[in-house]
């Protein structure tokens, strides 16, 4: 079994992000430069690596005082089911411990995973978005 390293200072590139996102068939992988910019503008990014290869990451957007939003948690398909996603979420949630509100939007199949981490459906709310899956670069 390979050793997995978790860190906040892994040097992300458009290529490494694209590889990870396209392996999961995430549309953001089609926009690698914008994806890199998004990670650079995040309040925090924690990566999981094996042998210097990016195999997972989680990022957060936050005001640093009241609210944190977790837009992406992604693990390469070859490494899923090994607790890497849980380890990433546990680490990033600890960084924002004590904030008033931790927010994410979970696809239905992932809801059970997030419930195990303490998330619950938000009463009286509905996730809403304008989503441009095929939009420009």
C-alpha positions as CSV (number, residue, x, y, z in Angstrom):
1,X,0.0,0.0,0.0
2,X,1.3,3.4,-1.0
3,X,1.8,6.2,1.6
4,X,-0.7,9.0,1.2
5,X,0.4,12.5,2.1
6,X,-2.0,15.3,2.9
7,X,-0.9,18.9,2.6
8,X,-2.0,22.5,2.0
9,X,1.1,23.5,0.0
10,X,1.1,21.0,-2.9
11,X,2.1,22.8,-6.1
12,X,-1.1,22.4,-8.2
13,X,-0.9,22.9,-12.0
14,X,-3.6,23.0,-14.6
15,X,-2.4,19.7,-16.0
16,X,-2.5,17.8,-12.6
17,X,-5.9,19.3,-11.9
18,X,-7.2,18.4,-15.3
19,X,-6.0,14.8,-15.0
20,X,-7.8,14.4,-11.6
21,X,-11.0,16.0,-12.7
22,X,-11.3,14.3,-16.1
23,X,-10.6,10.9,-14.5
24,X,-13.8,11.6,-12.5
25,X,-15.7,13.0,-15.5
26,X,-16.1,16.4,-13.8
27,X,-16.9,19.2,-16.3
28,X,-14.4,21.6,-14.5
29,X,-11.6,19.4,-16.0
30,X,-12.5,20.8,-19.4
31,X,-11.4,24.3,-18.1
32,X,-8.0,23.5,-16.5
33,X,-6.8,27.1,-16.4
34,X,-10.0,28.3,-14.8
35,X,-9.9,25.4,-12.4
36,X,-6.3,26.3,-11.4
37,X,-7.5,29.9,-10.8
38,X,-10.4,28.7,-8.7
39,X,-8.0,26.7,-6.5
40,X,-5.6,29.6,-6.2
41,X,-8.6,31.8,-5.1
42,X,-9.8,29.3,-2.5
43,X,-9.4,30.1,1.2
44,X,-7.9,26.6,1.7
45,X,-7.0,23.6,-0.5
46,X,-5.8,20.3,1.0
47,X,-4.4,17.8,-1.4
48,X,-3.8,14.0,-1.2
49,X,-0.8,12.7,-3.0
50,X,0.9,9.4,-3.6
51,X,4.5,9.5,-4.9
52,X,4.1,13.1,-5.9
53,X,0.9,12.4,-7.9
54,X,-2.2,14.3,-7.0
55,X,-4.9,11.8,-6.2
56,X,-7.5,13.9,-4.4
57,X,-8.3,17.3,-3.0
58,X,-10.8,19.4,-1.1
59,X,-11.2,23.1,-1.1
60,X,-13.0,25.8,0.9
61,X,-14.3,29.2,0.4
62,X,-14.8,31.2,3.6
63,X,-15.1,34.5,5.2
64,X,-12.9,33.1,7.9
65,X,-15.3,34.1,10.7
66,X,-18.8,32.7,10.2
67,X,-19.3,30.6,7.1
68,X,-17.3,28.1,5.2
69,X,-18.4,26.5,1.9
70,X,-16.9,23.3,0.5
71,X,-17.3,23.3,-3.3
72,X,-15.1,20.4,-4.3
73,X,-14.1,17.1,-2.8
74,X,-12.6,14.8,-5.4
75,X,-10.6,11.6,-5.3
76,X,-9.2,9.8,-8.3
77,X,-11.3,6.7,-9.1
78,X,-8.2,4.4,-8.6
79,X,-8.0,5.5,-5.0
80,X,-11.7,5.7,-4.0
81,X,-13.1,3.6,-1.2
82,X,-9.9,3.9,0.9
83,X,-11.0,6.7,3.3
84,X,-9.2,9.4,1.4
85,X,-12.3,11.6,1.0
86,X,-13.1,11.2,4.6
87,X,-9.6,12.1,5.6
88,X,-9.6,15.2,3.4
89,X,-13.0,16.4,4.8
90,X,-11.9,15.7,8.4
91,X,-8.8,17.8,7.9
92,X,-10.5,20.7,6.2
93,X,-13.4,20.8,8.7
94,X,-11.0,20.9,11.6
95,X,-9.4,24.0,10.1
96,X,-12.8,25.7,10.2
97,X,-13.9,24.3,13.6
98,X,-16.1,26.7,15.5
99,X,-17.5,28.6,12.5
100,X,-21.2,29.2,12.6
101,X,-22.0,27.4,9.4
102,X,-20.4,24.7,7.2
103,X,-22.1,24.4,3.8
104,X,-21.9,22.1,0.8
105,X,-24.1,20.9,-2.0
106,X,-24.1,17.1,-2.2
107,X,-25.2,15.0,-5.2
108,X,-27.8,12.5,-4.0
109,X,-25.5,9.5,-4.1
110,X,-23.0,11.3,-1.9
111,X,-25.5,12.5,0.8
112,X,-24.9,9.5,3.0
113,X,-21.2,10.1,3.0
114,X,-21.6,13.7,4.2
115,X,-24.2,12.7,6.8
116,X,-21.6,10.4,8.4
117,X,-19.4,13.6,8.7
118,X,-22.2,15.4,10.6
119,X,-23.9,17.3,7.7
120,X,-27.7,17.3,7.6
121,X,-30.2,18.6,5.0
122,X,-30.9,22.3,5.5
123,X,-34.5,22.7,6.6
124,X,-36.5,25.1,4.5
125,X,-33.8,25.5,1.8
126,X,-33.3,24.3,-1.7
127,X,-30.0,24.1,-3.6
128,X,-30.1,26.4,-6.6
129,X,-27.6,27.3,-9.3
130,X,-27.0,28.5,-12.8
131,X,-24.8,25.8,-14.2
132,X,-23.0,26.1,-17.5
133,X,-21.7,22.6,-18.1
134,X,-20.6,23.3,-21.7
135,X,-19.7,26.9,-21.2
136,X,-16.7,28.8,-22.6
137,X,-13.2,28.6,-21.3
